[in-house]
Amino acid sequence: MPSVDQVFVTASMTAASMTGPELEWSHRQQGFFKLACHAVIAQDGTVHLGRRGFDEAGCLAGALNTTSLQVVLIGGVDEALRPTNNFTDAQRQELSKLWPELPRVIDKQSPIKEL
């Protein structure tokens, strides 16, 4: 894998109550052999690790897959599945602890407005 130079952050676009293991199950149902990203951060701040860091490319960042670590924040939609910025302070705090030396790239398609 080429050198990693950023963290790509996106929303799960799922219910806020979803957990990392549940998202991994969903990814497997979609044909991935494991969680498609390097880490998932639940609304309570729990971190679920997926891909093996720098050794394994993620699958969610398109052209950035091989040069980024990818993190999914659980949430991003309300109860009616409308996009919303419902991310928690616990998620933001845990995100800041993951690979703090790397800059963040926000997925422009997700409702994440700021970190």
Contacts in CASP RR format, 6 or more apart in sequence:
PFRMAT RR
TARGET T0000
AUTHOR 0000-0000-0000
METHOD contacts of the structure
MODEL  1
MPSVDQVFVTASMTAASMTGPELEWSHRQQGFFKLACHAVIAQDGTVHLG
RRGFDEAGCLAGALNTTSLQVVLIGGVDEALRPTNNFTDAQRQELSKLWP
ELPRVIDKQSPIKEL
1 54 0 8 1.000
1 55 0 8 1.000
1 56 0 8 1.000
1 57 0 8 1.000
1 66 0 8 1.000
2 66 0 8 1.000
2 67 0 8 1.000
3 67 0 8 1.000
4 54 0 8 1.000
4 67 0 8 1.000
4 68 0 8 1.000
4 69 0 8 1.000
4 102 0 8 1.000
5 67 0 8 1.000
5 68 0 8 1.000
5 102 0 8 1.000
5 103 0 8 1.000
6 64 0 8 1.000
6 67 0 8 1.000
6 68 0 8 1.000
6 69 0 8 1.000
6 102 0 8 1.000
6 103 0 8 1.000
6 104 0 8 1.000
6 105 0 8 1.000
7 68 0 8 1.000
7 69 0 8 1.000
7 70 0 8 1.000
7 71 0 8 1.000
7 98 0 8 1.000
7 99 0 8 1.000
7 102 0 8 1.000
7 103 0 8 1.000
7 104 0 8 1.000
7 105 0 8 1.000
8 60 0 8 1.000
8 61 0 8 1.000
8 64 0 8 1.000
8 68 0 8 1.000
8 69 0 8 1.000
8 70 0 8 1.000
8 71 0 8 1.000
8 104 0 8 1.000
8 105 0 8 1.000
8 107 0 8 1.000
9 70 0 8 1.000
9 71 0 8 1.000
9 72 0 8 1.000
9 73 0 8 1.000
9 95 0 8 1.000
9 104 0 8 1.000
9 105 0 8 1.000
9 106 0 8 1.000
9 107 0 8 1.000
9 112 0 8 1.000
9 115 0 8 1.000
10 37 0 8 1.000
10 60 0 8 1.000
10 61 0 8 1.000
10 70 0 8 1.000
10 71 0 8 1.000
10 72 0 8 1.000
10 73 0 8 1.000
10 106 0 8 1.000
10 107 0 8 1.000
10 109 0 8 1.000
10 110 0 8 1.000
10 112 0 8 1.000
11 72 0 8 1.000
11 73 0 8 1.000
11 75 0 8 1.000
11 76 0 8 1.000
11 77 0 8 1.000
11 87 0 8 1.000
11 107 0 8 1.000
11 110 0 8 1.000
11 111 0 8 1.000
11 112 0 8 1.000
12 18 0 8 1.000
12 23 0 8 1.000
12 40 0 8 1.000
12 72 0 8 1.000
12 73 0 8 1.000
12 74 0 8 1.000
12 75 0 8 1.000
12 76 0 8 1.000
13 75 0 8 1.000
13 76 0 8 1.000
13 77 0 8 1.000
13 81 0 8 1.000
13 83 0 8 1.000
13 110 0 8 1.000
14 23 0 8 1.000
14 26 0 8 1.000
14 74 0 8 1.000
14 75 0 8 1.000
14 76 0 8 1.000
14 77 0 8 1.000
15 75 0 8 1.000
15 77 0 8 1.000
15 79 0 8 1.000
16 43 0 8 1.000
16 74 0 8 1.000
16 75 0 8 1.000
16 76 0 8 1.000
16 86 0 8 1.000
17 43 0 8 1.000
18 42 0 8 1.000
18 74 0 8 1.000
18 75 0 8 1.000
19 42 0 8 1.000
19 46 0 8 1.000
19 48 0 8 1.000
19 74 0 8 1.000
20 35 0 8 1.000
20 40 0 8 1.000
20 42 0 8 1.000
20 46 0 8 1.000
20 48 0 8 1.000
20 74 0 8 1.000
21 48 0 8 1.000
23 35 0 8 1.000
23 40 0 8 1.000
23 48 0 8 1.000
23 72 0 8 1.000
23 74 0 8 1.000
24 34 0 8 1.000
24 35 0 8 1.000
24 40 0 8 1.000
24 48 0 8 1.000
24 50 0 8 1.000
27 34 0 8 1.000
27 35 0 8 1.000
27 36 0 8 1.000
28 34 0 8 1.000
32 59 0 8 1.000
34 50 0 8 1.000
34 51 0 8 1.000
35 48 0 8 1.000
35 50 0 8 1.000
35 51 0 8 1.000
36 51 0 8 1.000
36 58 0 8 1.000
36 59 0 8 1.000
36 60 0 8 1.000
36 70 0 8 1.000
37 50 0 8 1.000
37 51 0 8 1.000
37 58 0 8 1.000
37 59 0 8 1.000
37 60 0 8 1.000
37 70 0 8 1.000
37 71 0 8 1.000
37 72 0 8 1.000
38 49 0 8 1.000
38 50 0 8 1.000
38 51 0 8 1.000
38 53 0 8 1.000
38 56 0 8 1.000
38 58 0 8 1.000
38 69 0 8 1.000
38 70 0 8 1.000
38 71 0 8 1.000
39 47 0 8 1.000
39 48 0 8 1.000
39 49 0 8 1.000
39 50 0 8 1.000
39 69 0 8 1.000
39 70 0 8 1.000
39 71 0 8 1.000
39 72 0 8 1.000
39 98 0 8 1.000
40 47 0 8 1.000
40 48 0 8 1.000
40 50 0 8 1.000
40 71 0 8 1.000
40 72 0 8 1.000
40 73 0 8 1.000
40 74 0 8 1.000
41 47 0 8 1.000
41 48 0 8 1.000
41 71 0 8 1.000
41 72 0 8 1.000
41 73 0 8 1.000
41 74 0 8 1.000
41 91 0 8 1.000
41 94 0 8 1.000
41 95 0 8 1.000
42 48 0 8 1.000
42 74 0 8 1.000
42 91 0 8 1.000
43 74 0 8 1.000
43 75 0 8 1.000
43 87 0 8 1.000
43 88 0 8 1.000
43 90 0 8 1.000
43 91 0 8 1.000
44 88 0 8 1.000
44 90 0 8 1.000
45 88 0 8 1.000
45 90 0 8 1.000
45 91 0 8 1.000
45 93 0 8 1.000
45 94 0 8 1.000
46 94 0 8 1.000
47 94 0 8 1.000
47 98 0 8 1.000
51 57 0 8 1.000
51 58 0 8 1.000
51 70 0 8 1.000
53 69 0 8 1.000
54 69 0 8 1.000
57 65 0 8 1.000
57 66 0 8 1.000
58 65 0 8 1.000
58 68 0 8 1.000
58 70 0 8 1.000
59 65 0 8 1.000
59 70 0 8 1.000
60 70 0 8 1.000
60 72 0 8 1.000
61 68 0 8 1.000
61 70 0 8 1.000
61 105 0 8 1.000
61 107 0 8 1.000
64 105 0 8 1.000
68 105 0 8 1.000
69 98 0 8 1.000
69 99 0 8 1.000
69 102 0 8 1.000
71 95 0 8 1.000
71 98 0 8 1.000
73 87 0 8 1.000
73 91 0 8 1.000
73 95 0 8 1.000
73 112 0 8 1.000
74 91 0 8 1.000
75 86 0 8 1.000
75 87 0 8 1.000
76 83 0 8 1.000
76 84 0 8 1.000
76 85 0 8 1.000
76 86 0 8 1.000
76 87 0 8 1.000
76 110 0 8 1.000
76 111 0 8 1.000
76 112 0 8 1.000
77 83 0 8 1.000
77 84 0 8 1.000
77 86 0 8 1.000
77 111 0 8 1.000
78 84 0 8 1.000
78 86 0 8 1.000
83 110 0 8 1.000
83 111 0 8 1.000
84 111 0 8 1.000
85 111 0 8 1.000
85 112 0 8 1.000
85 113 0 8 1.000
87 112 0 8 1.000
92 115 0 8 1.000
95 104 0 8 1.000
95 115 0 8 1.000
96 115 0 8 1.000
104 115 0 8 1.000
106 112 0 8 1.000
106 115 0 8 1.000
END
